[in-house]
Amino acid sequence: MIIAFEPSDTILSVCSASRFWWKPFLAPRFWPTWLLFGFLWLVTRAPFCWQMAIGSSLGRLAYHGASGRRHIAEVNIGLCFPELPGHQKSELVKAHFRALGRGVVETALCWWGRDSQLRQRMILTGQHHLRRALEAGKGVILLSAHFTTLELGGRLLALDTPFHVLYRKHKNPLFETVMQRARQRRFETAIPHEDTRALLNSLKQGMPVWYAPDQNHGGPQSIFVPFFGIQASTLTTTARLAKISGAPVVPFFQTYLSDLERYLLVLCPALDHFPGRDLETDTLRINRLLENVVREMPEQYLWVHRRFKTRPQGDPYPY
């Protein structure tokens, strides 16, 4: 098999804005990250069926090797799906790790995949909902959640619609540099998650902003509302941002359809009468919406995150 090397697709070109950006990352402590990047770049040049098979295999290895994360996933799935028999819970955990492994490859495709190849993998529906919401001139909050397909879903949507994206910095500086440069190439603007002013400025410019508020951050911007029937510390930021900016909230979700080897991207109608008068009711509404989507593709939700680590006073720590 002959691999065509295109300059625009190489690892180094992801950070081409600075010619010698890589020099600070030649120390031996970064070598494993370089090896990982090299491996993943090569995987993105393989046939798609191989990519998914390699990703699933990585997930199987992680299932056996990452016992701590497996325990978190088992606890989360046990709490959220108490009605499932034990063997079905176990199968769901295994399926989730396979999806996690594919997510690693999908992230590499987000960074280094060719547009022409990715377009063949995309089924996009509901664009008219986003266009209609943008007509108000207030921007749009693209409400999403942490699914294993999150990174690639954003890249695929960017092939059709320009938007800005919030991100959280990575602890590994080499990983952060490559990821940030890739996002700057693929999205119009990448905004640090704590930079509320930049987010509001993007909305004022009439831009959609991609936002996923479903992780447990605790702190004064969170309240306890049910998620799968369990009191979960949940960010109230979606309703707050919508109220301050006047931007409509358009839910956006993506899922991998294994039988079709395609990614279904769904833009939903903007939330009616949102935000309301009650912040708690608005936040619960978001959680119920996300819960319904998770139930449709439970293996692709990020169960290895400690979603219930912050507890109401007196509740035991579940992990």
C-alpha positions in Angstrom: 0.0 0.0 0.0 1.4 3.4 -1.0 0.7 6.3 1.4 0.5 9.7 -0.2 2.2 12.3 2.0 0.6 15.7 1.6 2.4 18.6 3.3 -0.8 20.1 4.6 -1.6 16.9 6.4 1.6 16.2 8.3 2.0 16.3 12.0 4.4 19.2 11.9 2.2 21.3 9.7 -0.5 21.3 12.4 1.7 23.8 14.2 3.0 25.5 11.0 2.2 29.0 12.4 5.6 28.8 14.2 8.3 27.2 12.2 10.3 25.9 15.1 7.5 25.4 17.5 8.7 21.8 18.2 12.1 22.7 19.7 11.0 23.0 23.3 9.5 19.5 23.1 12.7 17.5 22.2 13.4 16.5 25.7 13.1 12.7 26.4 10.0 13.2 28.6 8.1 14.1 25.4 9.3 11.1 23.3 6.3 8.9 24.3 3.9 11.6 23.1 5.8 11.9 19.8 5.6 8.2 19.3 1.9 8.2 20.0 1.3 11.1 17.6 3.4 9.3 14.9 1.4 6.1 15.4 -2.0 7.9 15.3 -1.0 9.9 12.2 -0.2 6.6 10.4 -3.5 5.2 11.5 -5.3 8.1 9.9 -3.8 7.0 6.5 -5.2 3.5 6.8 -8.5 2.4 5.4 -11.4 3.4 7.6 -12.4 -0.1 8.6 -8.8 -0.6 9.8 -9.0 2.6 11.7 -12.1 1.5 13.6 -10.6 -2.0 14.2 -7.4 -0.5 15.6 -9.4 1.9 17.8 -11.6 -0.9 19.2 -8.5 -2.9 19.9 -7.0 0.1 21.8 -10.2 0.2 23.8 -10.0 -3.5 24.7 -6.4 -3.0 25.9 -7.5 0.0 28.0 -10.4 -2.1 29.5 -7.8 -4.6 30.9 -5.1 -2.1 31.6 -6.9 1.0 33.0 -8.5 -0.6 36.1 -9.1 2.7 37.8 -11.1 4.1 34.8 -12.9 0.8 34.4 -14.0 1.1 38.0 -15.4 4.6 37.4 -17.3 3.4 34.4 -18.7 0.5 36.2 -19.9 2.7 39.1 -21.4 5.2 36.7 -23.2 2.7 34.7 -24.4 0.8 37.8 -25.8 4.1 39.2 -27.5 5.2 36.0 -28.8 1.9 34.7 -29.8 0.0 37.9 -32.5 -1.9 36.0 -29.9 -3.7 33.8 -28.9 -7.2 34.7 -25.2 -7.6 35.8 -24.1 -9.2 32.5 -25.6 -6.4 30.5 -23.9 -3.8 32.6 -20.6 -5.6 32.1 -21.2 -5.7 28.3 -22.0 -2.0 28.3 -18.7 -1.2 30.1 -16.8 -3.3 27.5 -18.6 -1.6 24.6 -17.9 1.8 26.1 -14.1 1.1 26.2 -14.2 0.0 22.6 -15.9 3.3 21.8 -13.2 5.1 23.9 -10.5 3.4 21.8 -12.3 4.5 18.6 -12.5 8.0 20.1 -8.7 8.1 20.2 -8.5 7.4 16.5 -11.4 9.8 15.9 -9.5 12.6 17.6 -6.5 11.9 15.3 -8.9 12.1 12.4 -10.1 15.4 13.7 -6.5 16.7 13.6 -5.1 15.0 10.5 -8.0 13.6 8.5 -8.5 14.9 5.0 -11.7 16.9 4.3 -12.6 14.8 1.3 -12.4 11.6 3.2 -14.3 12.9 6.2 -17.1 14.2 4.1 -17.8 10.7 3.0 -18.4 9.6 6.6 -20.8 12.4 7.6 -24.6 12.4 7.6 -25.8 15.9 8.7 -29.4 16.7 9.5 -31.2 19.7 10.9 -29.1 22.4 9.3 -32.2 24.6 8.9 -32.7 24.7 12.7 -29.3 26.3 13.1 -29.8 28.7 10.2 -33.2 29.7 11.7 -31.6 30.3 15.1 -28.8 32.4 13.6 -31.3 34.8 12.0 -31.9 36.4 15.4 -28.4 37.9 15.2 -27.5 36.8 18.7 -25.2 33.9 17.9 -26.1 30.4 18.9 -25.1 28.2 21.8 -24.5 24.8 20.3 -25.3 22.6 23.2 -23.5 19.3 23.2 -22.2 16.7 25.6 -19.1 14.6 26.2 -19.5 11.6 24.0 -16.6 9.6 22.7 -17.2 11.1 19.2 -17.1 14.7 20.5 -13.9 15.8 18.8 -14.6 14.3 15.4 -18.2 15.5 15.5 -17.0 19.1 15.8 -14.6 18.6 12.9 -17.3 17.2 10.7 -19.8 20.0 11.6 -17.0 22.5 10.8 -16.9 21.2 7.2 -20.5 22.6 6.8 -20.8 25.5 9.3 -18.1 27.8 10.8 -18.3 28.1 14.6 -16.2 28.8 17.7 -15.4 26.1 20.2 -14.7 26.1 23.9 -11.8 23.8 25.1 -10.1 22.8 28.3 -6.3 22.9 28.4 -4.4 19.6 28.5 -1.8 19.0 31.2 0.8 17.7 28.7 2.3 20.9 27.1 3.2 19.1 23.8 -0.3 17.6 23.6 -1.8 21.0 24.3 0.3 22.7 21.7 -0.6 20.2 18.9 -4.3 20.1 19.9 -4.6 23.9 20.1 -3.0 24.4 16.7 -5.1 21.7 15.2 -8.3 23.4 16.6 -7.1 26.8 15.2 -6.8 25.2 11.8 -10.1 23.4 11.9 -12.3 25.9 13.8 -12.5 29.7 13.4 -11.7 30.3 17.1 -10.8 28.1 20.0 -11.8 29.7 23.4 -10.4 28.6 26.8 -13.3 27.3 28.8 -12.8 29.8 31.6 -12.8 32.9 29.2 -16.5 33.9 29.5 -15.8 37.3 28.0 -14.4 35.8 24.7 -17.4 33.4 24.6 -19.9 36.3 24.9 -17.9 38.3 22.3 -18.3 35.4 19.8 -22.0 35.3 20.4 -22.2 39.1 19.9 -20.5 38.6 16.5 -23.4 36.3 15.6 -21.3 33.1 15.7 -22.4 29.7 16.9 -20.3 28.6 20.0 -19.9 24.9 20.7 -20.4 24.1 24.4 -20.6 21.0 26.5 -21.7 21.6 30.1 -22.2 18.1 31.3 -19.1 17.4 33.4 -18.7 17.8 37.2 -16.8 20.9 38.0 -18.4 21.8 41.3 -18.0 25.4 42.5 -20.4 28.3 42.8 -21.6 27.9 39.1 -23.1 24.5 39.8 -26.2 23.3 41.6 -27.5 19.8 42.4 -30.2 18.5 40.0 -31.0 14.9 39.0 -29.2 13.2 36.2 -30.4 9.6 35.7 -32.3 10.1 38.9 -29.1 10.9 40.9 -28.3 14.3 42.4 -25.5 15.6 40.2 -23.5 18.8 40.5 -24.4 20.5 37.2 -23.2 23.8 35.7 -25.9 26.4 35.4 -23.9 28.2 32.7 -26.1 27.3 29.8 -29.1 29.2 31.1 -26.9 32.1 32.4 -25.2 32.6 29.0 -28.5 32.4 27.2 -30.0 35.0 29.5 -27.1 37.4 29.2 -26.5 37.1 25.5 -30.0 36.4 24.2 -28.6 33.6 22.1 -30.8 30.6 21.3 -29.7 27.2 22.4 -29.5 24.6 19.6 -28.8 21.0 20.8 -26.1 19.3 18.7 -25.2 15.6 19.0 -23.3 13.1 17.0 -23.2 9.3 17.0 -21.1 6.6 15.2 -23.3 4.3 13.2 -21.2 1.2 13.0 -23.4 -0.7 10.5 -23.1 2.2 8.0 -19.5 3.3 9.0 -20.9 6.8 9.1 -21.3 9.6 11.7 -24.8 10.9 12.2 -24.8 14.6 13.2 -28.1 16.0 14.4 -28.9 19.7 14.9 -32.1 20.0 16.9 -34.7 22.8 17.1 -33.7 25.7 19.4 -35.1 25.2 22.9 -38.4 26.9 23.3 -38.9 29.4 26.2 -35.3 29.1 27.3 -34.1 30.3 29.7 -37.2 30.4 31.9 -37.6 32.2 35.2 -36.1 29.4 37.4 -32.4 28.5 37.1 -32.9 25.1 38.7 -35.7 24.2 36.3 -33.6 25.3 33.3 -30.6 23.2 34.5 -32.8 20.2 35.1 -34.2 20.6 31.6 -30.7 20.4 30.1 -29.9 17.3 32.2 -33.1 15.5 31.0 -32.4 16.4 27.4 -28.9 15.0 27.7 -30.1 11.9 29.5 -32.5 11.1 26.7 -29.7 11.3 24.2 -27.4 9.2 26.3 -30.0 6.5 26.5 -30.1 6.2 22.7 -26.3 5.5 22.5 -25.1 4.7 26.1 -21.9 3.1 25.1 -20.7 6.3 23.5 -21.1 8.5 26.5 -18.0 9.4 28.6 -18.6 7.1 31.6 -14.9 7.2 32.7 -15.5 10.7 34.0 -16.4 10.9 37.7 -19.7 12.6 37.0 -21.0 12.2 40.6 -17.8 13.0 42.5 -19.3 16.1 44.1 -22.0 15.0 46.5 -24.7 16.8 48.6 -23.7 17.0 52.2 -24.0 13.6 53.9 -24.1 11.6 50.6 -21.3 9.0 50.3 -18.6 9.3 47.7 -19.5 6.6 45.1 -16.1 5.9 43.6 
